[in-house]
Amino acid sequence: MLRLDRTVITLGGFSLRADFAITAGARVAVMGPSGAGKSSLLLAIAGFIAPSEGRIFCAAQEVTALDPAQRPVSMLFQDQNLFPHLTLLDNVVLGLTAGRPARRAQLEQAEAALAKVGLAGFGGRKPAQVSGGQMGRAALARVLLQARPILLLDEPFAALDQDLRHQMLDLVVQVATQTNATVLMVTHDDRDAARFASHVISIDQGIAHPPRST
């Protein structure tokens, strides 16, 4: 379960309030107008923004004061966050090694993750040698490889065409179902939300409303 207990996120003159719980395994679309605070909500859950009030719990553990690396959370950003000097395989295996030398078994897991997102044989290429869509798939492979119980997606597939975006959404659903992961995804597209989500969190006028069933 993911729970935000009377949480307030304050950035400059902007404030967002959230007080709700999400059951384990739920797939949640986070929706609202531009600037409403959708990305800020995910960043607070991941630990990149500290709330000014309230507490955050992941699987009954309070994580409010924990660094991002200490939380059972993976996050996929819009810019993919791939290191340009590393190959796709080396970027993906970071999900397991956190910068330490990779063992052969870990490299094999990373190769399998690349194959799962349709990038078999691309592991030796660097980000500049592939398309934006392929970079997005490699970044998805990395967070799926981490297999953490909470996965946060900040519009990572916005640059993909509709068919490929739907393939990636279906893959996220498949993996989340297999692992019972809780997934929150920021999106502006009602069709993507309908395809992916079991619940929707609407954000407007400084409030992240509790999730409602789709």
N, C-alpha and C positions, 0 to 999 in steps of 0.2 A: 504494500500500500504506500502511496505517496500522500502526504498531508501537509498543507500549509495552514498553520494555526495563527489566525489574526495577523498575517504577514503584511508588512508595508514596505514597498520598494520605493526609495526616494532618490531621484537623480536631478540635481538642480532644482528647478521649480516644478518638476513633474513628480507625481505620486501615484502609485498603483496599490490597491488593496486586494488581498486574496485570502479567503477563509473557506477551504473546502478539502475534501479527501477524494482520492481516486483509487479504486480497487486494483489489485494486482491483475495484470493481463489486459487492462482496458486499453483501447486505441482511441486517442483523444485528438481531435482537430482543435487548434487554438486559432480563433478567428476574431477579426475586428478591423476597424479602419486603420490606415497608415498612421503611425505615431501613437497608437493606443497603448503600447507597452507589451506587445506579444513577445518580442525577442527578449525584453527585459525580464519577463516572467521566467523564461527558460534559463536565462543567464543566472538568475537568482537560485533556481533549483540546482543548477550545475555547480554553483559556488563561485562564479566569476563576479557576481555582485552580492554584497552583503546587505541583507534587509535592515532597515532602520528600526523596525519593530517586528515582534512576533517570532515564530519558530518554524522550522522546516524539518519534517520527518520522512525518512525513507525506510520502509520495512520496519517500522517501530523504533528505528534508531534516530535520535536527533542529530542532524548534520549541519545545523545552522552555522556553527563555528569551524566546520571542517573545510580544508582546502579541496579544490576540485578533484585532485588525484585520490583523495581519501574517500570520496563518495561513490556509491554503487551506481554511477551514472555515466553514460556516454553521450556526447553531443556532436552532432554533425552540423557544421556551419554553412552559410550560403557560399562562402568563398572556398570551401572544401578543405582549406588548411593543409595542403600537401607541401612537403619540402621540395623545392625545385631542383636541388642538387642530388636528390635521391631517386632511385628507380621506383616504379610503382610497387614492386615487390617489397623493397626496403621500407617504403612509406606504410604499406599495409602491415608488415610484421611489427612495426612500432606499437601497434595495438596490443601486442603480447609482451614486448621486451622493454618498452619505455626507454629505449636508447641503449640498452645493454646488448652485447653481441648475441645474435640469434643462433639457436641450436637448429640442427637439421630438421627436427620434427616441427619446430615452429615455422620454418620456411615452407615446409610442406603444407602446414595449415593455412599459411598466407596464400600459397598458390591455389589451394582448393577454394579459398574465399574469393579470389579473383575470378576463378572459373565460375563460381556460383552467380556472380554479377555479369557474366558474359565477357570476361577479359582474359580468358585462357590464352597463354602465349604472349601476353602484353607485359609481363612482369619486369622484363629487362628495359623497358622504355621509361624515359623521364617525363614528367608532366608536360613539358613544352613540346613533346613529340606526339601527344595524343589530343583528341578533341576535348572541348569543355564537358561534353556528356560523359566521355570516358573517364575524365578526372573525377566527375561526380560519382561514378560507379566505383572507382578505386577508393574514394573516401568512404563510401557506404560499406565496402568490403572491410575496411579497417574497423569501423565501429561495430559491425556485426561480429567480427572476430573476437572482440572484447567480451561479448556475451554478458554484459551487465544487465541487471534486472530492470533498469530504467533507461530508456533511449529517448533523447530529445533531438528533434529534427527542425532546423530553422530554415524552411523553404529550400532545402538542398537540391531539389529537382526542378527549380523554376526555369533553368536554362535548357531543359530537355524538351524535345517535341512530345506531343501528347501520348503517342504510342509508347515511347521509351519511358516517359514519366509513369505511365500506368504499369509498365513492367516492374519498375523499381518499387512502386507502392505495393504491388502484389507480392513482391519478394519480401518487403518489410513485414507485411501481414503474415506471410508464411513463416518467417523466422520467429516473429513475436508469438505466434500461436504455438510453435514447437517449444519455445523456451518460457512461455508465460510472462514475457517481458511487458512492462507498461511503457507505452509509446505516446509521446506528445509531439504533434507536428504543427508548426505554424503554416498556414496556407490562406491564400485569398480566393481560392478556387472552390466553389461549391461542389463541383463534380469530383474533384480530388477528395474532398472531405467525405462525400457520400460513398466513394469507392473504398476509402481507407478506414473511416472512423466508426466506432461504436458509440462515441459520445462527442459532444462539442462544448468547449469553454468559450463563451463570448466575452470579449473585453471591450468596454466602452465607458467613457466618462470616469476613468480612474478606478474602475472596479473590474476584477476578473471574476465573473459569475461562476457559481458551482457548475460542474459538468451536467449536461442533460443528454438523454438518450437521443440518438438520431432516428 
